[in-house]
């Protein structure tokens, strides 16, 4: 069966695009280097028709299929398991921008387009595609949609789902659903788009999407602000909402230990403010112009200083300064990786309960694991916190993760559940959180999800063992 399947796949996409030998670690090892599998073959189709042919061939042979974009995921959803029986379907050759409709403020693109390339294509037309995240230089839009990626501008523009108007999807049977509509109103039955966005490749293979574009802002203001507590950062967010309204596009929070890792591992990066318990990165995108933007932005910071909500602030005076501030924020995961393996939590909470969660969870973890180091940062504006746990100084990071991950997760996720939160805000479930999902999701919700999976993928061949 294996030889016949490989021959059939080569016939569909060409022998050069069916990889079975050599170093395939770029496809078989995830970004965190926690999930390593073995693919039966890596198949690289170059069109939607070829994707459909590959899916039909795999269905005929009963071969499980794992879709993959840029392989930048963090929960083990896009790499094969260790069985050597799964076909890895790489979408990276589907990388065309099919159309930009400036009047309709939409772009239609293929799933393998790198996110940064889409941002640049929109920018070349004087428009904005606002999805932005640290991996944008290598992640692909198909993966962003399959995981409903979030990023730094969710506060203003929403998740990937909110930026998607239509999809093209290859079903588990190898049919092609053309739902590439640029309509903002289409009330003709179930919203299939929302079914596939966030499904992590378990219901169908996204091959293209029609996405929303926006006018470019006339001015963008960026600043760092120092807060003595997380409660103060939440209060600053309330000030920012009141003063900037919809023009507030970014509100990131960074704990002192998180930024200390950046200073240690990347000492060449700038230091806009002296160390403080919590640093906030604010961004405002204004449609009127720089003078208006600066008046609103500086007025907000001055009020916060006068009322003691912040103790210091630094406003970016140039685009380069703004980029440097964002680079500091985006370097935190890289600095933490330099420090060694860690226990990551991508959680969502009501903004009003974030400070209470952090205070309680910090105390519980420090009591259970003396000396443990807590790397807190994330998108406070939308309640998404990256609450990561690093081994105590001098303790093997790998050993700490191996021995204590389950206990740490129980403390953190119990605290999240007690405050009405979610165990996954933007990273997805994959294999890493699959068992946790069973414990945390309601039986009714799980039953509905499994019924959808059985209906759309009756053979259970699409990304088996992920999410469900």
N, C-alpha and C positions, 0 to 999 in steps of 0.2 A: 504493500500500500504506500509506503514512504517513497519508494522510487517512482511509482506512478504519479503520486501527488507532486513531487518535485518536478518531474518532467512536464506535467500539466501546467504548473505555475510558470515554468520557463517558457512554455509555449504562449502563455497569456501576456507576459510582460517583457520577454527577452531574457536570455541567459545571463546577461551582464547585471541584471537587476534582481536576481535570485541568489542570495549569498548563503553559502553553507559552510565554507571553510575560512580559515584565517582568523584574525583577531576581530571578533564581533562585540567586544566589550562596550563600544559606544552605544550599542543597542541593548545589551544584556545587563548592564550595570546602571543602577539609578543614580541620580545626582548626589544623594547623600551617601552613596556607597554602602547602603544597608541591604539592598535587595539585588542579588545577583542570580540570574537564571541562565538557561540554556535553550536557545531557539532551535527548532527543527530547521527553520530557514528564515532569513530576513528577506522580505519581498518589498520592492520599491516601485509600485505602479506610477505611471506618469500622467494618468488621466482618470476622470470619474468612471469612464467605461472600463478601464483596466482594473480599478478598485472593485467594481461590480463583478467582473469576471473572476477575480481572485476570491472574493467572498463566495461566489457560486461554486467554484472549484473546491474550496475548503469545506463547504456544506456537503457537497457530493461525497467527499472522502471522510467526513466526520472529524475534520481537523480543527481544533480550537484556534482562535485568531485573536491576537493582541494588537489593537491599534496603538500607534505611537506617533507623536509629533516631534517636538524638540527634545524630549526626554529630560525635562527640567522639573518633573513632578517630585513631590516630597513624601508621598504616601505609598509608593510601590504599585501604582496603578498601571504603569505603561511599560513594564519589563516582563518578559516571560518567566514562568516558574522554572524549577530545576529539572522538570521531567524530560525535557528535550522533545516534547510532542507538540508544542505550540508554535504556530507560525506568527512571526513578528511582522506586522503590516506597517511599514514606514510611509508616512504621507508627505515627506519632505520634498518630493519632486513635484507635488501639486502646489506650485508657488507663484501662480500668475494673479495679478490684479486684473480682473475681467472688465470692470467698468467703474468709473467714478462719475456719478450723476450730481453735479454741483447744484443744480436747481432743486433737486429732491433731497440734497444733503445725505447721500448714501454712497457707499462703495461696495462692490461685489467682488469677493476675493476667494481664492482657493485655500484649503485648510492648511497647506504646508507653508504659507507665507509667514515669515518671521515678523513678530509684532513690531519691531522697530522699523522694518521696511514699510509696513502699513502706515505707521506714523509719518514717515518721510514722504510717502506717496500722497497722503492727505495734505501735508504741509506744502508740497510743491504746487498744489492747487489753491493755496491760500486758506486751507481748511484744517480742522483739528479732529483727529481720532484720539479720544482722551484716555483709553485704557493704557495704564502705565504701571509696570512692576519691575523689580530688580533684574529679572531674567529676560527683559524684553529684547536683548540682543541675540537670544538663541531660542526662546520659546516660540511656538507657532500658534496661530489664531485657532486652529482646530483643537489643539490641546487646551487653550484658554477657554473655549466654549464648552468643551467636554467636561471641564472641571468647574465651570462658572467662576473663572478667576476674578479676583477683586482688585487689589493694588491700591495706589495712593490717591486716586481721585474718585473713589466710590461715593464719598460725601456729597459730591456735586453731580456726578454722572451715572452712578450706579455700577453694579457688577457687569460682567461680560453679558449676562442674560439681558440686562437693560439696554445694552448697546446693539443687540441683535434684532433685526426685523424679520429675517427669513433664513432658511437653511436648505442646502441640498444634502441628502443623506442616502447612503446605501444601506438597505435593510439587511437583516440577518439572512434573508433568502436570496440576496443579490439583486433585488429590484432597486431602482433609483427613484426617490421621492424628490421632485423638484418643487421646493417651497421657497424659491429665491424671490420673494416679493419685497418691494420697497415700500409697501403700504404701512402706514401707521394705524390704520383702522381696517380690520378684516374680521368681522364677527360671524364666521361661517363654520362654526363647530368647534371641536376640541382644538386647543392650541398645541399642535404637534411640536412646534419649535421649542416650547418650554419643556416638553417631555424629553427631548434629546439633549438640550443644554443642561449640563451638570450630571449627565448619566454615566460619565467616565467610560464611554465606549462599550457599555454593556447592552445597549438596546439597538445601536446602529452605528455606522461609521460616517461622521460628518466629513464631507468633501469640499463644501464651499459655504459661504455665508454672505448675506447682505447686511451691512453694518451702518449704524447711524454716524453721521459726521456733524460737526458743529462749526460755526464761524470762529476764527481765531480771535482770542481776546486782544483788545487794543493795548493792554498793559498787564504785566504780571508782577506782583510784589511777593517777596519771600523774606522770612525772618526767623531767627532763633529767639526764643524767650525762655528765661530761667524761672522755674517754679520750685517752691520749697516743699510742696506736697503734691500728690496726685489729685487730691481734692481741689487744689488751686488750679491745676491744669484743666479739670472739668469746669471750674468756674470761668476760666479764660475761654473755653469753648463756648459757653453761654454768651459771654461778651461778644465773641466773634460772630456768632449767629445773629445777635441783635444788631451789630454795627454793619457787618458785611453782607448779611443775607445770603442770597444764592450765589454771590460772587466768591464765597469762601470755597475753595476747591481742594485744599489740603490741610489736615490737622493731624500731625504725627507726634507721638510722645516717645521719649527715650529715657530710660533709667540711667543713673550715673554709671553703674557697673557695665552696662551695655556699651556706653561711649568710652569707658576706660579701656575696654578691649580693643576698640578702634584705635585709640591713642597708642596702645602698646604694640599692636601688630602693624599699624600703618602710620608711623610717627610723622611721615611726610605730609599728611593731610592737614588742612587748616583747622584752627581751634577758634571758632567765632566767639565763644563765651568761656569763662572759667568754669571749672567743674561745679555742678549743683545737683541736688537730689533728682530733679526731673527737668529735662529740656524739651520744649515743644517746638516743632517746625510748623509754621503757618504759611499758607499760600493763598493769595487772593488773585483772581483773574477778573479784570475789569473790562467792561465793554465800552467805556467812555474815553479813557485815556489815562496817561501816567499821572497827570496832575490830580485828577479825581481819585485815582487809585491810591496815591500817596497820602492824600488828605484823609481818606477813610482809614487806611492801614495805620498810619502813624497816630491818628486820633485814637484808634482802638488800643494801641500799645501804651500811649500816654495815660489813658484812663486806667488801664490795668496796673500801670506803675503807681499812679496816684493812690489807688485803692489797695495797694499791697498784694494784688493777685500775682504779679510777677516781680522779681527783684532786679532783673536786667534784661536787655534785649539788644539784638544786633540785626539791622535791616540790610539785606543785600542791595548794593548800589549798582551792580552790573549783572548782566546775564551770567557772566563767568562766576560771580560770587554766588548767585542763586544755584547754579549747577554744583558748585562746591559744597553748599549746604545739603543739597539732596544726595550728593555722593557720600557724605558722612553718614547720613541716615541709611543709605543702601549698603554701606560697608559693614553694618553690624552683623548680618549673617555670615559674611566672609570672615570677619574677625573671630566670630564664635567658632567657625569651622577650624580656624588655625589653633584655637585653644583645645580642640579635641572633640570627640563625639559628645552629643548632648541629648537631652530629652525635650523634644519640641512639643509645644501645645499651640494650636491655631484656634483660638476660642472666640466666641462672640457673646457679648453681654449687653444688657441695657446700659447705656453710658452712665446713668445715675448709680449703677452698682459696681462699676469697675474699681473704684478706689477701695471700697469695702472688700471686694474679692481679693485684691492684691494684698491688703493688710492681713486678712485672715489666712490666706494661703501661704504667704511668706512665713508667718509665725508657725503654722503647722509643719511646713517643710523643714524649717530650721530646728524645730523641736525634734522631729523624727530623724533628721540627717544633719547633725551639727556641722557647721562650716560650709554647707551647700551654697552655691553662688547662683543668684537669680538674674537672668537676662530678660528684662522686661522692655518691650518696645512694640510699636504697632500703630494702627490706624484708629486713634482714639475718637476721631470724628464720627466714625460709624460703629464704634463699640467692638472693634476687632483687635484683640491683643495677642501678640506673640509672646507667650509666657513660657520661657525656656529655662531648663534647669541644668546647671553645669556642676560637675563634680567638685568637691572641696579641693582647695589648693593642696597639691602633693599627693592626691589620690588618683589612681589610674582612671582616666575618663571612660575608657572602654569597659573596665571592670564595673565602674559605678552604674553605667547604663545597663549592662547585663544583669547585675544583681538587684537593681532597685527600680527599674523602669515601671514595672507593674504597680508597685506600691506608690510611687510618685504619681502615676496616672490616676490611681484611685483617689488620692487626696485632692488633686486638681479637678478631676471631672465631677467628683461629689460636690465640690464647692461651686462649680459651674452650674450643675443641675439645680442646686439649692437656690440659685439666683435667676432661674429661668433662662439660662444660656444654652449655647450650642457647642459641641465638642469639635466642630469643624466650621470655620467661617469662610475660608477661601481655598484651602488646600485639597479638599475632598476627603474620601474615605479610603479608597484603594484596598490594599491588604493590611496596612498598618493599623487602621482603626475599624476594620470590619467586625471583629468580635466585640469591640466596645460599642459599636452601633447597635448590635443585638441587645446589649444590656441597657442601653440608654433610650432607644427609640420605642415608641409604643407598639404593642403587638398588632394593633389595627393598622398602623402605618406600615409596618413591615409586611403584613399580609397583602396590603394593596400593592406595595412595591414588587413583591414576589409574583403577584398575579400579572402585573404589567410585563415583567421579565419573561414569564412563561408564554405570554401571548405574543410578544414581539420576537422572541428568540427561543422557540420551542425546543431546539436541539441543545440549547445552552452552550453555544460555541463562541459567543462574543465576550471576550475578556472574562472568562470564567474565574470564579473565586475572588473577583474584585467587587467591592461595594457590598454585595450580598453573598 
